[in-house]
């Protein structure tokens, strides 16, 4: 078994995402007057007349917020989560694609291509004490415009804006705010729009506006992002400075806040990728450590464990047992049905021990079905109905003159949906007590992953035990055999493999995804990822807060564990063994990744506070890529990161 870290990006639906620099609204916010004139031409006897009318209307764009949840498509990192976000530049995506350009950041409206919304990130460590941290306040517009100790520009309300409307604000001291505010040169690259398109180039879904923050979250701490308005607060012209209205370092600056959320960053060593890369995968299948006794080790290698066994007459012994999760395919079979579990007990002369595995499976299936009284009664009635049908068919065959083709077609009725679902769930081991699956904790230690085949004979015995409800006499056994041969209660494919994972990853990342393929998929392996056949996932379920089981139809050769594609975000490449600095791998002008295009040392406005110098980074990108033009669309494409994926591959499964 081998593991490797990879970026998610293969086996996705055909199509593309188009990055667009901006989406200017058709009309700017404000009051408009429309004059309409109609002239009636005159004749010699009638004077000409001109009729006119003035219509006033208002275009009212968003100004104060707060934004409704339905206005926000997504934020990243997700709100109120803790994860591996220390190399992420947070972003917010808005459903109204024109919103970031509906107003101006300077009073003269000179820089109309720049966003009037900025995403600011505050770390817990930014502030000397708790009282200085920004706190969200709800004010009326009249209170916002009134004189206050916090600095806020004098503005006029527009038609349709009422003094009693509520608005959210934060007050931040200038000394904390000033280092965080981006320059106008940076703002040119911190907002763009995206449009998904199908393989034919037709738009899919709505166009989204995205605003990116230029700061990393706090490692091992909590960070809070605020989407704030900077309407009219940057000075006109080419100057980059925010107008602080002559405020001192200790003065409060008031900012209108349209949205906010918090998230936490964990220790990089406890990140999604690092936890998966460090999973204990030796041995790769559920089994106990090797024994010095070759006869015993033969059983251990097949996932057996010795367990206490109480015999019917009261004596006690030790017998072999293994659950349905085994280290290889099972060629053995049993002639089913049987009358009792004892018929499935086997004896091994080399160790002098009984094998109770299949007997335990049969008895478990019977007990689970009897415990479900309603289903047990429904199963019994269905069996009795079909037993009568079979008896009638036999009599018709013995007495040909009374045979009816219509009656022969009624040999078996379709099992009720509840019965079919019950036996399917048994086939994929749903509802099986955990100690039957893995009877010893050493088969799945903490922070480990194990891969297995599902023992089809064990499942057959489990289902035969479930089907044995009402089976008492030898004739009942014979009748059940006819019914099961006439209509299988299994899905038909006896090859089921899977993996079981016990790790903090399961509890820490609830949206975990697991994919499997029927071939080796690896850059250094046998086939390309897009040529592999994905296996049908039969089951993926948590058995405990930190235990996840996955079953697939077919033999797995490659397993990918990753987060949902919605986890795509903007960020840097974190320090690694190759470099102790933040870096950034770039895409070429066609959007393809390239190992030759890399920013080896990210430029910072403040490296201690994790604030990136966006304009300087853009200059480095231009030098490496040599594009004819470079806008926020190209910057967004370069900065976007796919979700991380860890791949397990097998040469011999």
C-alpha positions in Angstrom: 0.0 0.0 0.0 1.2 3.5 -0.8 -0.1 6.9 0.1 0.4 10.2 -1.6 -1.0 13.7 -1.3 -2.7 15.1 -4.4 -4.8 18.1 -5.4 -8.4 17.3 -6.3 -9.1 18.0 -9.9 -9.7 14.8 -11.8 -12.9 12.9 -12.7 -15.1 16.0 -12.5 -17.9 16.8 -14.9 -16.9 18.4 -18.2 -17.2 22.2 -18.3 -15.3 25.2 -17.1 -15.5 28.2 -14.9 -14.9 31.6 -16.5 -13.3 34.3 -14.4 -14.4 37.8 -15.2 -12.7 41.1 -14.0 -15.9 42.8 -13.0 -19.6 43.1 -13.7 -20.6 46.7 -13.8 -24.3 47.4 -13.2 -26.2 48.8 -16.2 -27.1 51.9 -14.2 -25.4 53.4 -11.1 -27.3 54.0 -7.9 -29.1 57.3 -7.7 -32.0 59.4 -8.8 -32.8 59.7 -12.5 -35.2 62.0 -14.5 -36.6 60.9 -17.8 -38.1 63.6 -20.0 -40.5 62.4 -22.7 -41.8 64.7 -25.5 -44.3 64.1 -28.2 -44.8 66.6 -31.0 -48.0 66.7 -33.1 -47.4 68.1 -36.5 -49.6 71.0 -37.5 -51.6 71.6 -40.6 -52.4 74.9 -42.2 -55.5 75.2 -40.0 -54.2 73.6 -36.7 -51.3 74.8 -34.6 -48.5 72.4 -33.7 -48.5 71.1 -30.1 -45.8 69.6 -28.0 -46.7 67.4 -25.1 -44.0 66.6 -22.4 -43.8 64.7 -19.2 -41.0 64.2 -16.7 -40.7 60.9 -14.9 -38.4 60.5 -11.8 -37.2 57.1 -10.7 -34.6 55.8 -8.4 -32.0 53.0 -8.8 -31.2 51.9 -5.3 -28.3 49.5 -4.9 -27.3 47.9 -1.7 -25.6 50.3 0.7 -25.8 49.5 4.4 -26.9 45.9 4.6 -26.9 43.6 6.5 -27.0 41.1 3.7 -29.6 38.4 4.0 -28.3 34.8 4.1 -30.0 34.3 0.7 -27.7 37.0 -0.8 -24.6 35.0 0.1 -23.6 32.0 -2.0 -20.8 30.8 0.2 -18.0 31.9 2.5 -14.7 30.1 3.1 -13.4 29.0 5.5 -16.9 28.0 6.6 -18.4 29.8 9.5 -17.9 28.5 13.0 -15.5 25.7 11.8 -12.1 24.6 12.9 -9.8 23.3 10.2 -6.6 23.5 8.3 -7.1 27.1 7.1 -3.8 28.7 8.1 -2.7 29.1 4.4 -6.1 30.3 3.2 -7.1 33.8 2.0 -10.7 34.0 3.1 -13.4 34.9 0.6 -17.1 35.6 0.3 -19.2 34.8 -2.8 -22.3 36.9 -3.5 -25.3 35.9 -5.6 -25.6 39.5 -7.0 -22.7 39.7 -9.4 -22.8 43.5 -9.7 -22.8 44.2 -6.0 -19.1 45.0 -5.5 -19.3 47.7 -8.2 -22.6 49.3 -7.5 -21.0 52.2 -5.6 -17.6 54.0 -5.5 -14.9 53.9 -2.9 -14.0 57.6 -3.5 -16.3 60.5 -3.4 -15.7 61.5 -7.0 -16.5 58.1 -8.5 -13.1 58.2 -10.3 -12.1 54.5 -9.7 -15.4 53.0 -10.8 -13.7 49.6 -11.6 -12.7 49.1 -7.9 -14.8 47.4 -5.3 -16.5 49.4 -2.6 -16.6 46.3 -0.3 -13.6 45.0 1.5 -13.1 41.8 3.5 -11.1 42.6 6.6 -9.7 39.8 8.9 -9.1 40.4 12.6 -7.0 37.9 14.6 -7.4 37.4 18.3 -3.8 38.3 18.8 -4.2 41.7 17.1 -5.6 43.3 20.3 -4.0 44.1 23.6 -7.1 43.1 25.5 -10.6 41.7 25.0 -12.3 45.1 25.3 -10.5 46.4 22.2 -11.8 43.7 19.9 -14.4 44.8 17.4 -18.0 44.1 18.5 -20.9 44.1 16.2 -23.4 46.9 17.0 -26.9 47.4 15.6 -27.8 51.1 15.0 -30.5 53.0 13.1 -29.4 55.1 10.2 -30.3 58.2 12.2 -27.9 57.0 14.9 -25.3 56.3 12.4 -25.4 59.8 11.0 -25.5 61.5 14.4 -22.3 62.8 16.0 -20.3 60.1 17.7 -17.0 59.5 19.3 -16.2 57.1 16.4 -15.1 58.6 13.1 -17.6 58.2 10.3 -18.0 60.5 7.2 -21.0 62.8 6.7 -23.3 61.2 4.2 -26.8 61.9 2.9 -29.5 59.3 2.8 -30.8 58.5 -0.7 -34.5 58.3 -1.6 -35.9 55.0 -0.2 -33.5 54.9 2.7 -35.4 55.6 6.0 -33.8 56.9 9.2 -35.1 54.0 11.3 -33.6 51.3 9.1 -31.1 49.1 11.1 -27.5 48.8 10.2 -24.6 46.8 11.6 -21.3 48.6 12.4 -18.0 47.9 14.1 -15.7 50.4 15.8 -12.0 49.8 15.5 -9.0 51.9 16.7 -7.0 53.4 13.9 -3.8 51.7 15.0 -5.4 48.3 14.5 -7.3 49.2 11.3 -4.7 51.0 9.3 -2.3 48.0 8.7 -5.3 46.0 7.4 -6.7 48.3 4.8 -5.6 47.4 1.3 -4.3 50.0 -1.1 -6.1 51.0 -4.3 -3.5 49.0 -6.2 -4.5 46.0 -4.1 -8.2 46.6 -4.4 -8.0 46.2 -8.2 -7.3 42.5 -7.7 -9.5 41.6 -4.7 -12.9 41.3 -6.4 -14.0 39.4 -9.5 -16.9 37.4 -10.8 -17.2 33.8 -11.9 -19.5 32.1 -14.3 -19.8 28.3 -14.6 -20.3 26.9 -18.2 -21.0 23.5 -19.6 -18.9 21.6 -22.1 -20.6 23.6 -24.9 -19.8 26.9 -23.4 -23.3 27.7 -22.3 -23.7 29.4 -18.9 -24.8 27.2 -16.0 -26.3 28.7 -12.9 -25.9 32.3 -11.8 -22.9 34.5 -12.1 -21.3 35.1 -8.7 -19.2 38.0 -7.4 -16.3 37.0 -5.1 -14.3 39.3 -2.7 -11.0 38.0 -1.4 -9.2 39.0 1.8 -5.5 39.7 1.6 -4.7 38.2 5.0 -4.2 34.6 6.3 -6.0 33.3 9.4 -4.3 33.0 12.7 -2.5 29.7 13.2 -3.8 27.9 16.3 -6.4 30.6 16.9 -9.7 32.1 15.9 -10.1 34.8 13.2 -13.1 36.9 12.3 -13.9 38.2 8.8 -16.0 41.4 8.3 -17.3 42.5 4.9 -17.2 46.3 5.3 -18.2 49.3 3.2 -15.5 51.7 2.2 -17.9 53.8 0.1 -16.4 57.3 -0.4 -13.7 56.7 2.2 -10.7 56.6 -0.1 -9.3 59.9 -1.2 -9.9 61.0 -4.8 -7.2 60.7 -7.5 -4.2 58.5 -7.5 -3.5 58.4 -3.7 -3.9 55.1 -2.0 -4.8 56.3 1.4 -8.0 55.8 3.4 -9.4 59.0 4.8 -9.2 58.7 8.6 -10.6 62.2 9.1 -7.5 63.3 11.0 -8.0 60.5 13.6 -5.3 59.6 16.0 -4.0 56.1 16.7 -6.3 55.6 19.7 -9.4 57.1 17.9 -12.2 54.8 16.8 -13.1 54.4 13.2 -16.6 53.3 12.4 -17.3 50.8 9.6 -20.6 49.7 8.2 -20.6 45.8 8.2 -22.7 43.9 5.7 -21.7 40.4 6.8 -19.3 38.7 9.2 -18.3 35.2 10.3 -15.6 33.5 12.4 -13.4 30.4 12.0 -10.5 28.6 13.7 -7.2 27.3 12.4 -5.6 24.2 13.8 -2.0 23.2 14.2 -0.7 22.3 10.7 0.4 19.0 12.1 -3.2 18.2 12.8 -4.4 19.2 9.4 -6.6 17.1 7.1 -3.7 16.1 4.9 -1.2 15.5 7.7 -3.6 13.3 9.7 -4.3 11.1 6.7 -0.7 10.9 5.6 0.2 9.7 9.1 -2.5 7.0 9.4 -1.3 3.6 10.5 -1.8 1.4 7.5 0.4 -1.5 8.6 -1.0 -4.1 8.3 -3.2 -2.9 5.5 -6.1 -5.3 6.4 -7.8 -6.1 9.8 -5.5 -8.7 11.5 -3.6 -9.3 14.7 0.2 -9.2 14.8 2.1 -12.2 13.5 2.6 -15.2 15.7 5.6 -17.5 16.1 3.3 -20.5 15.4 2.9 -21.0 11.7 -0.4 -22.9 12.1 -1.8 -20.0 14.2 -0.4 -17.3 12.0 -2.3 -18.9 9.0 -5.5 -18.0 10.8 -4.4 -14.6 12.0 -3.5 -13.7 8.4 -7.1 -14.4 7.5 -8.4 -11.9 10.1 -9.3 -14.5 12.7 -9.0 -13.9 16.4 -9.3 -16.4 19.3 -12.4 -15.8 21.5 -13.9 -17.6 24.5 -16.6 -20.1 23.4 -19.2 -21.5 25.8 -20.4 -25.0 24.6 -24.0 -26.2 24.8 -23.2 -28.7 27.6 -21.7 -26.0 29.8 -18.0 -26.5 29.1 -15.8 -23.6 27.9 -13.2 -23.5 25.3 -11.5 -21.1 22.8 -12.6 -20.9 19.2 -11.6 -19.0 16.1 -13.9 -16.1 15.0 -13.7 -13.6 12.3 -16.2 -11.0 11.1 -17.2 -10.2 7.6 -14.2 -7.8 7.0 -11.4 -10.1 5.9 -8.0 -9.7 4.2 -8.8 -11.4 0.9 -11.6 -13.0 -1.2 -13.3 -16.1 0.2 -13.5 -19.1 -2.2 -15.3 -21.4 0.3 -19.0 -21.9 0.4 -21.7 -23.7 2.3 -24.8 -25.6 1.3 -27.6 -23.5 2.6 -30.2 -23.4 4.1 -29.4 -25.1 7.4 -31.7 -25.9 10.3 -29.4 -24.5 13.1 -26.2 -22.5 13.6 -24.4 -25.7 14.8 -24.3 -27.0 11.3 -22.0 -24.1 10.4 -19.4 -24.8 13.1 -16.1 -26.1 11.6 -13.1 -27.8 13.2 -9.5 -27.2 12.5 -7.3 -30.2 13.3 -4.0 -28.2 13.0 -4.8 -26.0 16.0 -7.5 -28.1 17.6 -9.9 -25.2 17.6 -13.4 -24.7 16.3 -14.2 -22.0 13.8 -17.5 -20.4 14.9 -17.5 -17.5 12.4 -20.3 -18.6 10.1 -22.4 -20.1 12.9 -22.2 -16.7 14.7 -23.3 -14.9 11.5 -26.2 -17.2 11.0 -27.4 -16.8 14.6 -26.9 -13.1 14.4 -29.1 -12.8 11.3 -31.8 -14.8 13.0 -31.8 -12.8 16.2 -31.8 -9.4 14.4 -34.8 -10.5 12.3 -36.7 -11.9 15.3 -36.0 -8.7 17.2 -37.8 -6.8 14.4 -41.1 -8.4 15.2 -43.1 -6.5 12.5 -40.7 -7.6 9.8 -40.4 -11.1 11.1 -44.2 -11.5 10.8 -44.2 -10.0 7.3 -41.4 -12.4 6.3 -43.2 -15.4 7.7 -46.5 -14.5 6.0 -44.7 -14.0 2.7 -42.9 -17.3 2.9 -46.1 -19.1 3.8 -47.9 -17.6 0.8 -45.2 -18.6 -1.6 -45.0 -22.1 0.0 -48.6 -22.6 -0.9 -47.9 -21.3 -4.4 -45.1 -23.8 -4.8 -47.2 -26.7 -3.6 -49.9 -25.8 -6.1 -47.3 -25.7 -8.9 -46.0 -29.2 -8.0 -49.6 -30.5 -8.1 -50.2 -29.0 -11.5 -47.0 -30.5 -12.9 -48.0 -34.0 -11.5 -51.5 -33.6 -13.0 -51.0 -32.0 -16.5 -54.7 -31.7 -17.4 -55.1 -29.2 -14.6 -52.0 -27.1 -15.4 -52.5 -23.5 -16.2 -49.7 -21.3 -17.7 -51.2 -18.3 -15.8 -51.0 -20.3 -12.6 -47.4 -21.4 -13.3 -46.4 -17.8 -13.6 -47.5 -17.2 -10.1 -44.8 -19.5 -8.7 -43.2 -16.7 -6.7 -44.4 -13.3 -5.6 -42.2 -10.3 -5.3 -41.0 -9.9 -1.7 -42.5 -6.8 0.0 -40.3 -3.7 -0.1 -39.6 -3.9 3.6 -38.2 -7.5 3.3 -36.1 -6.6 0.2 -34.7 -3.6 2.0 -33.9 -5.6 5.1 -31.9 -8.2 3.2 -30.1 -5.6 1.2 -29.1 -3.8 4.4 -27.8 -7.1 5.7 -25.7 -7.5 2.6 -24.0 -4.2 3.1 -23.6 -5.0 6.8 -25.9 -2.2 8.0 -27.2 -2.7 11.5 -24.5 -5.3 12.4 -23.2 -4.7 15.9 -19.7 -3.3 15.8 -18.1 -6.1 17.9 -19.3 -8.6 15.2 -17.5 -6.6 12.5 -14.3 -6.0 14.4 -14.2 -8.1 17.6 -10.9 -6.8 18.8 -9.7 -3.2 19.1 -6.3 -4.2 17.9 -7.8 -4.9 14.4 -8.4 -1.1 14.1 -6.1 1.0 16.4 -6.6 4.7 16.8 -5.4 6.8 13.8 -5.5 3.9 11.4 -7.0 2.7 8.2 -7.7 -0.9 7.2 -8.8 -2.3 3.8 -10.9 -5.4 3.4 -13.0 -7.8 1.4 -16.5 -8.6 2.6 -16.7 -12.3 3.2 -19.6 -13.3 0.9 -20.0 -16.6 2.7 -20.4 -14.8 6.1 -23.1 -12.6 4.5 -24.8 -15.7 3.0 -24.9 -17.3 6.5 -26.2 -14.0 8.0 -29.0 -13.8 5.5 -29.9 -17.5 5.8 -30.2 -17.0 9.5 -32.5 -14.0 8.8 -34.5 -16.1 6.4 -34.9 -19.0 8.9 -37.9 -17.4 10.7 -40.5 -20.1 10.8 -38.0 -22.8 9.8 -38.5 -25.8 12.2 -39.0 -29.1 10.4 -36.8 -30.7 7.6 -39.6 -29.9 5.2 -39.3 -26.2 6.1 -35.6 -26.3 5.3 -36.4 -27.9 2.0 -39.1 -25.3 1.2 -36.8 -22.4 2.1 -34.2 -23.9 -0.2 -36.6 -23.8 -3.1 -37.7 -20.3 -2.4 -34.2 -18.9 -2.2 -33.1 -20.7 -5.3 -36.2 -19.3 -7.0 -35.6 -15.7 -6.0 -32.3 -14.4 -4.7 -32.4 -12.0 -1.9 -28.9 -10.6 -2.7 -28.0 -8.0 -5.2 -26.1 -10.4 -7.4 -22.5 -9.1 -7.1 -20.6 -11.1 -4.5 -17.4 -8.9 -4.8 -17.6 -6.2 -2.2 -14.5 -4.5 -0.8 -14.0 -1.4 1.3 -12.1 0.4 3.9 -12.7 1.4 7.5 -11.1 4.5 9.0 -10.6 5.4 12.7 -9.2 8.9 13.0 -9.7 12.5 14.1 -10.3 13.2 10.4 -13.7 11.5 10.6 -14.9 13.6 13.5 -13.1 16.9 12.4 -14.3 16.9 8.8 -17.9 15.8 8.7 -18.2 16.3 4.9 -15.5 13.8 4.1 -15.7 12.0 0.7 -14.2 8.6 -0.2 -13.9 7.4 -3.8 -12.5 4.1 -5.1 -11.2 2.8 -8.4 -10.7 -0.6 -9.9 -7.1 0.1 -11.1 -3.9 1.6 -9.7 -4.2 5.4 -10.2 -1.0 7.2 -9.6 1.4 9.6 -11.3 4.0 6.9 -11.0 1.6 4.1 -11.5 -0.2 2.3 -14.2 -3.0 4.4 -15.6 -4.1 8.0 -15.7 -6.8 9.1 -13.2 -9.3 9.9 -15.9 -9.0 6.4 -17.4 -9.8 4.6 -14.1 -13.3 3.3 -13.5 -14.9 4.6 -10.3 -16.5 1.9 -8.3 -20.1 2.1 -7.1 -20.2 3.2 -3.5 -22.7 0.9 -1.7 -22.3 2.4 1.8 -20.5 5.2 3.5 -21.5 5.6 7.1 -20.1 6.6 10.5 -20.1 3.8 13.0 -18.8 6.1 15.8 -17.8 9.7 15.9 -14.3 8.8 14.7 -15.0 5.6 12.7 -16.1 5.6 9.1 -16.8 2.5 7.0 -17.1 2.5 3.2 -18.2 -0.4 1.0 -17.7 -0.5 -2.8 -19.0 -2.9 -5.5 -16.0 -4.5 -7.0 -12.3 -4.9 -6.0 -10.6 -1.6 -4.9 -7.1 -0.8 -6.2 -7.1 2.9 -5.4 -8.9 4.9 -2.7 -9.1 8.7 -2.6 -10.1 10.5 0.6 -10.9 14.2 0.1 -13.2 17.0 1.1 -16.2 18.2 -0.9 -15.4 20.2 -4.1 -17.2 23.1 -2.4 -14.0 23.4 -0.3 -12.3 25.2 -3.2 -10.7 28.4 -2.0 -8.0 31.0 -2.5 -4.7 30.5 -0.8 -1.0 30.0 -0.7 1.1 26.9 -0.7 2.1 26.3 3.0 5.7 25.7 4.1 6.8 22.1 3.6 9.9 19.9 3.6 10.8 21.5 0.3 10.6 25.1 1.5 10.1 26.7 4.9 8.4 29.7 3.3 5.0 30.3 1.8 5.1 29.8 -1.9 2.6 29.8 -4.8 2.5 27.5 -7.8 1.0 29.3 -10.8 -1.0 28.1 -13.8 0.1 28.9 -17.3 -1.9 31.2 -19.6 -4.1 28.2 -20.6 -5.0 27.6 -16.9 -2.8 24.4 -16.6 -0.6 23.8 -13.7 3.2 24.1 -14.2 6.1 23.2 -11.9 8.2 25.8 -13.7 6.0 28.7 -12.6 6.3 29.3 -8.9 6.6 32.3 -6.6 9.3 31.1 -4.2 8.9 33.9 -1.7 5.6 35.5 -1.2 5.8 39.3 -0.8 4.2 40.6 2.5 3.0 43.9 3.7 3.4 42.5 7.2 4.7 38.9 7.4 4.2 38.7 11.2 0.5 39.5 10.8 0.1 37.4 7.6 -0.9 40.4 5.4 0.0 39.7 1.7 1.3 42.5 -0.5 -1.2 41.8 -3.4 0.1 44.3 -5.9 3.7 43.1 -5.4 2.6 39.5 -5.8 0.8 40.5 -9.0 4.0 42.0 -10.3 5.8 38.7 -9.8 3.0 36.9 -11.6 3.3 39.2 -14.5 7.1 38.6 -14.7 6.6 34.9 -14.7 3.6 34.6 -17.0 4.2 37.6 -19.3 0.5 38.1 -20.1 -0.8 40.8 -22.5 -3.0 42.0 -19.6 -3.5 41.0 -16.0 -6.7 41.7 -14.1 -8.5 40.5 -11.0 -9.9 37.6 -13.2 -6.4 36.3 -13.9 -5.4 36.9 -10.3 -8.4 34.9 -9.1 -7.6 32.0 -11.4 -4.0 31.9 -10.1 -5.0 32.0 -6.4 -7.7 29.4 -6.4 -6.9 26.2 -4.7 -8.6 22.8 -5.0 -9.4 20.7 -2.0 -6.7 18.4 -0.7 -6.8 14.7 -1.5 -4.9 11.8 -0.1 -4.6 8.7 -2.3 -4.0 5.1 -1.2 -2.9 2.7 -3.9 -2.4 -1.1 -3.8 -0.2 -3.4 -5.9 -1.7 -6.5 -4.3 -5.1 -6.3 -2.7 
